[in-house]
Amino acid sequence: MSSSPVAGTGRPTTAATSGRTRSRRWRRLRARMRVWRMRMHSHPVLHWTWRSVVTVVGGTLLIAGVIMCVTPGPGVGAIILGLAILATEFAWARGLLHRARVRARQAKDTAVQAAATRRRRRGARRGLRSSS
């Protein structure tokens, strides 16, 4: 048997084990990014440089998303992505992103309910046709 590259054991990797290692990798990456951002925010020049880059990139995506709502393109996706980028640095964007997520969840629930209602109506019509 070959050894697992992550665990180093003689047992083969199972699906549950690979899921745990994947989440462990993401946790490590997030922790490293958090440490990197804390160090960067402690340096005055890097802090303002980073904040400026986030503002430009997030603002550009936000404006492009608003434009794409009128023209062809994934406008809502770009708006949410722009807000997500801006929310890493600004509290107002975090609040807007939270509201957008709540509205998206409500829209999904409404769409699921409408689809279930259509299925029920369609099933009822089919039942009426077959009994006639």
Backbone as a ProteinNet text record, in pm:
[ID]
protein_1_A
[PRIMARY]
MSSSPVAGTGRPTTAATSGRTRSRRWRRLRARMRVWRMRMHSHPVLHWTWRSVVTVVGGTLLIAGVIMCVTPGPGVGAIILGLAILATEFAWARGLLHRARVRARQAKDTAVQAAATRRRRRGARRGLRSSS
[TERTIARY]
82.9	0	87.1	41.7	118.5	79.4	172.4	142.9	70.9	-9.9	-83.1	14.5	10	104.4	79.2	-42.2	-72.5	-44.4	-100.9	-90.3	41.3	95.9	220.4	202.1	78.5	52.6	54	51.4	50.2	-89	-190.7	-328.1	-360.4	-439.7	-479.6	-575.3	-579.3	-664.7	-808.6	-899.6	-1041.6	-1104.3	-1230.5	-1299	-1312	-1341.7	-1356.6	-1224	-1116.8	-985.3	-945.3	-969.5	-930.6	-1013.4	-1139.6	-1221.5	-1167.1	-1120.3	-1062.6	-934.3	-849.1	-722.4	-747	-849.3	-881	-925.5	-1012.5	-1058.3	-943.3	-854.2	-738.7	-648.8	-630.5	-548.5	-609.3	-742.1	-807.6	-795.2	-808.4	-794.2	-654.8	-553.3	-414.9	-395.4	-449.2	-435.6	-502.9	-624.3	-692.6	-614.7	-556	-476.8	-353.9	-287.7	-170.3	-208.9	-322.3	-367.5	-402	-462.9	-496.9	-370.9	-268.3	-142	-77.6	-79.4	-20.7	-91.5	-226.1	-300.3	-276.6	-262.9	-235.8	-100.1	-0.5	132.6	127.6	54.3	46.4	-27.1	-133.6	-208.3	-130.3	-31.5	48.3	149.9	179	272.3	190.4	216.7	130.8	127.1	240.1	242.9	173.5	203.1	139.4	-11	-49.5	-191.9	-268.2	-220.2	-290.6	-279.3	-166.7	-151.5	-251.4	-259.3	-352.1	-497.2	-529.2	-665.6	-701.3	-604	-626.6	-648.9	-569.6	-585.4	-722.2	-761.9	-892.9	-1004	-991.3	-1092.1	-1103.5	-990.4	-992.7	-1050.2	-1003.3	-1049.7	-1197.4	-1233.5	-1372.7	-1466.7	-1425.7	-1508.2	-1525.5	-1419.5	-1428.3	-1526.9	-1518	-1612.4	-1755.2	-1771.6	-1903.9	-1964.4	-1888	-1936.6	-1961.9	-1872.8	-1892.8	-2020.3	-2047.6	-2168.6	-2293.6	-2290.9	-2405.3	-2425.5	-2317.5	-2327.2	-2379.5	-2333.2	-2377.2	-2522.3	-2581	-2724.3	-2807.3	-2754.6	-2824.1	-2780	-2653.4	-2599.4	-2585.4	-2559.6	-2543.6	-2422.4	-2441.9	-2332.9	-2384.7	-2300.8	-2341.7	-2335.1	-2429.5	-2426.2	-2434.3	-2530.6	-2548.9	-2426.9	-2370.9	-2250.4	-2133.5	-2116.5	-2007.5	-2030.2	-2155	-2185.9	-2152.9	-2195.3	-2169.6	-2020.5	-1949.7	-1804.9	-1734.9	-1777	-1719.7	-1745	-1867.6	-1897.8	-1816.7	-1796.3	-1716.9	-1572.9	-1518.2	-1381.4	-1375.8	-1472.8	-1475.1	-1502.3	-1577.9	-1611.9	-1491.8	-1382.7	-1263	-1201.1	-1232.3	-1172.2	-1272.8	-1396.9	-1491.4	-1616.6	-1657.8	-1775.2	-1904	-1914.3	-2035.3	-2057.8	-1950.8	-1963.6	-2004	-1956	-1993.5	-2143.8	-2198.9	-2342.8	-2423.1	-2377.8	-2445.8	-2438.4	-2323.2	-2307.2	-2399.8	-2413.9	-2505.4	-2648.4	-2689.9	-2825.3	-2844.3	-2741.5	-2751.1	-2764.6	-2693.4	-2704.4	-2844	-2899.2	-3033.5	-3134.7	-3124.2	-3216.4	-3199.5	-3077.5	-3054.4	-3116.3	-3103.7	-3164.4	-3316.7	-3375.7	-3520.4	-3565.1	-3488.4	-3522.1	-3513.6	-3413.7	-3401	-3519.6	-3557.2	-3671.1	-3799.6	-3818.9	-3937.3	-3937.9	-3822.7	-3814.2	-3840.6	-3790.2	-3813.2	-3961	-4025.4	-4168.1	-4250.4	-4215	-4288.3	-4272.6	-4153.5	-4131.4	-4211.5	-4217.2	-4295.2	-4443.8	-4492.3	-4632.7	-4663.2	-4574	-4594.1	-4597.1	-4507.4	-4506	-4635.8	-4685.1	-4810.2	-4926.3	-4933	-5041	-5032.7	-4911.1	-4892.3	-4933.4	-4896.9	-4934.4	-5084.5	-5150.7	-5296.2	-5364.8	-5314	-5372.7	-5356.4	-5242.9	-5220	-5314.2	-5336.5	-5428.8	-5570.5	-5612.5	-5746.5	-5759	-5655.8	-5660.8	-5667.1	-5590.9	-5586.4	-5713.7	-5786.2	-5907.9	-6027	-6020	-6132.2	-6153.2
-118.5	0	124.5	223.9	347.3	434.1	513.3	598.8	725.3	777.6	899.6	1016.7	1105.9	1217.5	1317.3	1322.5	1420.2	1363.3	1245.1	1188.9	1114.3	1056.2	983.4	844.2	795.2	662.1	561.5	436.7	331.7	303.7	366.7	345.2	437.2	388.2	476.4	583.9	693.3	805	775.1	796.7	778.8	914.7	912.4	1038.2	1125.7	1065.3	1143.9	1206.2	1130.7	1183	1297.1	1281.8	1387.9	1513.7	1499.3	1615.7	1689.6	1612.5	1676.9	1749.5	1688	1753.7	1877.2	1871.5	1988.1	2103.3	2076.1	2183.9	2232.2	2140.8	2180.6	2273.7	2244.6	2331	2469.8	2477.9	2607.3	2683.5	2612	2677.4	2735.7	2658.3	2708.5	2829.9	2822.3	2933.7	3059.1	3043.8	3159	3216.1	3129.4	3176.7	3252.7	3200.9	3270.9	3406	3409.9	3535.8	3636.9	3589.1	3676.6	3736.7	3654.4	3702.7	3803	3771.6	3861.5	3996.4	3995.7	4121.5	4199.7	4130.2	4200.8	4269.9	4201.3	4263.5	4382	4364.9	4470.9	4592.1	4569.6	4680	4752.1	4687.5	4754.3	4850.3	4835.9	4924.3	5034.4	5161	5269.2	5281.5	5267.9	5284.1	5166.1	5045	4927.9	4926.8	4976.8	4979.9	5065.2	5186.1	5275.1	5227.2	5166.6	5111.7	4998.4	4908.4	4795.6	4844.6	4939.2	4991.1	5058.7	5126.6	5190.4	5086.6	4980.3	4874.5	4807.6	4778.4	4716.8	4809.9	4939.1	5035.9	5040.7	5044.9	5054	4926.1	4810.5	4684.1	4659.7	4674	4652.9	4754.2	4879.8	4984.1	4962.4	4919.6	4891.6	4779	4672.5	4561.5	4604.5	4686.2	4734	4818.8	4910.7	4995.7	4912.4	4817.8	4730.8	4647.6	4603.4	4526.8	4609.4	4735.7	4824.1	4847.3	4866.2	4883.8	4756	4640	4513.5	4479.9	4547.4	4526.5	4581.5	4682.8	4743.3	4678.9	4645.4	4582.2	4431.8	4354.4	4209.4	4177.2	4085.6	4044.4	4005.5	3942.2	3897.8	4011.6	4104.7	4224.4	4198.2	4116	4090.9	4020.2	3927.4	3856.8	3951.5	4043.6	4140.5	4235.6	4273.9	4362.4	4292	4167.9	4094.1	4070.7	4038.8	4019.5	4150	4261.4	4391.1	4425.6	4397.5	4422.3	4331.5	4206.3	4113.7	4162.5	4215.6	4268	4392.5	4481.6	4603.1	4571.4	4465.6	4430.7	4383.1	4348.7	4308.5	4426.7	4549.6	4667.5	4767.9	4767.5	4872.8	4814.6	4874	4825.1	4851	4964.4	4993.5	4889.4	4841.3	4738.4	4604.8	4578.9	4456.8	4455	4568.9	4579.7	4560.2	4622.8	4605.3	4461.4	4398.7	4259.6	4168.7	4197	4118	4131.7	4255.7	4276.4	4208.3	4211.1	4144.9	3993.6	3937.7	3793.9	3757.2	3840.1	3814.2	3820.2	3921.8	3934.1	3818.8	3775.3	3662.6	3534.9	3515	3398	3403.2	3522.2	3536.9	3509.7	3558.6	3535.5	3387.1	3318.9	3174.8	3099.5	3134.5	3068.2	3091.4	3214.3	3245.4	3164.9	3154	3077.6	2929.6	2875.8	2735.1	2710.5	2800.5	2785.8	2795.7	2887.3	2901.6	2776.9	2719.5	2597.4	2481.1	2471.3	2364.2	2381.3	2504.2	2530.7	2493.3	2528.9	2492.3	2341.4	2270.7	2124.2	2064.2	2117.7	2065.7	2090.2	2210.6	2242.3	2155.5	2137.2	2054.1	1909.6	1861.3	1725.7	1711.4	1814.1	1809.8	1810.5	1887.7	1890.3	1757.1	1695.3	1564.4	1459.7	1469.4	1377	1393.4	1517.8	1543.5	1490.9	1508.7	1464.3	1312.1	1243.6	1097.7	1032.9	1097.4	1039.4	1062.3	1157	1186.5	1082
0	0	0	-74.2	-77.2	41.3	85.2	200.5	154.3	241.3	212	214.9	116	114.9	227.2	279	383.6	521.6	547	680.9	701.7	595	607.4	664.1	667.5	719.8	606.4	640.7	540.6	486.8	544.9	499.6	382.7	287.5	177.4	227.4	156.5	194.8	156.3	249.5	220.7	193.5	152.2	120.9	245.1	360	482.4	523.4	508.1	545.1	453.4	321.9	229.4	253.8	295.1	328.5	448.4	548.4	667.5	633	552	518.2	433.4	347	264.6	353.8	451	538.8	627.3	664.9	745.1	664.2	536.4	451.3	440.9	421.4	412	542.8	655.3	784.8	800.8	760.8	768.9	679.3	558	465	520.3	574.4	633.2	750.7	832.7	946.8	898.2	795.7	741.1	683.1	612.5	554.4	664.6	772.6	883.5	944.8	965.3	1021.6	926.7	796.3	696.5	697.9	703.1	703.9	832.4	947.5	1073.1	1066.7	1012	998.7	903.3	794.2	695.3	752.3	828.9	885.8	994.5	1051.2	1153.3	1091.3	962.7	893	825.1	856.1	805.9	653.2	587.5	442	374.1	418.1	358.7	385	502.7	535.8	435.3	410	316.8	173.4	138.7	4	-17.8	78.1	67.2	60.5	145.1	147.8	15.8	-43.5	-173.6	-282.1	-280.9	-381.6	-366.8	-244.6	-220.7	-268.6	-242	-284.9	-435.9	-504.6	-650.5	-711.6	-668.3	-726.7	-693.3	-567.4	-527.7	-590.4	-593.7	-655.5	-804.2	-870.3	-1013.7	-1040.4	-962.5	-980.1	-947.8	-846.5	-809.6	-921.1	-974.3	-1083.9	-1209.7	-1238.1	-1354.7	-1338	-1216.6	-1190.7	-1212.2	-1168.9	-1190.2	-1339.7	-1412.1	-1557.3	-1623.1	-1574.7	-1634.1	-1601.1	-1503.9	-1478.9	-1594.9	-1663.2	-1776.2	-1906.9	-1917.9	-2038	-2012.4	-2116.8	-2095.8	-2009.2	-1917.9	-1830.3	-1693.3	-1614.3	-1480.4	-1379	-1386.4	-1303.9	-1155.5	-1114.1	-971	-913.5	-988	-941.3	-921.7	-1014.8	-1002.9	-886.1	-863.4	-750.5	-619.4	-607	-482.8	-463.7	-571.5	-561.5	-522.9	-581.9	-545.8	-399.7	-352.5	-210.8	-120	-162.4	-80.7	-67.6	-175.1	-171.2	-82.2	-99.7	-17.4	129.3	157.4	294.9	374.7	306.3	380.4	453.7	410.3	471.3	527.6	477.5	514.3	578.2	689.8	762.9	684.2	613	537	428.6	367.4	263.6	326.2	447.6	518.1	544.3	583.6	607.2	479.1	369.3	241.1	192.2	212.9	171.6	251.8	381.6	465.1	414.5	384.3	331.5	196.9	111.4	-18.8	-2.1	94	119.1	169.4	258.1	309.5	195.4	111.3	-2.2	-100.5	-122.7	-213.3	-156.8	-26.5	37.7	26	45.3	31.3	-111.7	-208.8	-349.4	-383.4	-328.6	-352.8	-294.6	-171.6	-108.3	-187	-235.3	-315	-444.5	-509.7	-634.4	-610.2	-500.8	-469.6	-441.8	-368.7	-340.7	-468.4	-557.2	-683	-769.3	-771.8	-849.7	-791.9	-659.6	-597	-626.4	-624	-655.7	-800.3	-892.1	-1033.6	-1051.2	-981	-991.4	-939.7	-827.4	-772.2	-867.3	-924.3	-1018.4	-1142.7	-1193.5	-1311.9	-1283.6	-1165.2	-1126.5	-1111.2	-1058	-1042.2	-1178	-1273	-1407.4	-1476.4	-1460.9	-1522.3	-1463.6	-1333.6	-1268.2	-1320.3	-1345.5	-1399.3	-1541.5	-1621.9	-1761.4	-1770.9	-1688.2	-1698.5	-1646.5	-1553.3	-1499.9	-1592.3	-1688.5	-1776.9	-1881.6
[MASK]
++++++++++++++++++++++++++++++++++++++++++++++++++++++++++++++++++++++++++++++++++++++++++++++++++++++++++++++++++++++++++++++++++++

